[in-house]
């Protein structure tokens, strides 16, 4: 599983120019699922995301978790995180999970976050989406459960 986390002041996802999910302070999580990912990997990644101390404390240090900061998460499916660009000029996506598995684990990831007490907004799986964000910092982190 791969996740690109962006600490945001706000973020929104739109489908067909209509908002489907939005948050204020928190994290935009672009989530890619690989073919070997499972529920255990999904749950562990959700816990890791919520526990990362990447929000500023009163002294300006990145010492607070999402819960400490009172933030939310906007989760957007992103199979292109598994793009293979080693050959030619067109990326290949054979390293991404099948749509059925990806959707099931994407939904599981969001549900696990919610079970951990996080407010979660969603994109729409498989849809063409417009994602707008104000990156706070900027602060962007790459998480890959394979490495």
Secondary structure, DSSP 4 states (H G I P E B T S, - for coil): -EEEEEEEEEEEEEETTEEEEEESSEEEEEEE-BTT--HHHHHHHHHHHHH---EE-TTS-EEE-HHHHT-EEEEEE-GGGG-B-SSSSS-B-TTBPPHHHHHHHHHHHHHHHHHTT-EEEE--TTS--EEEEEEEEEEEEEEETT-
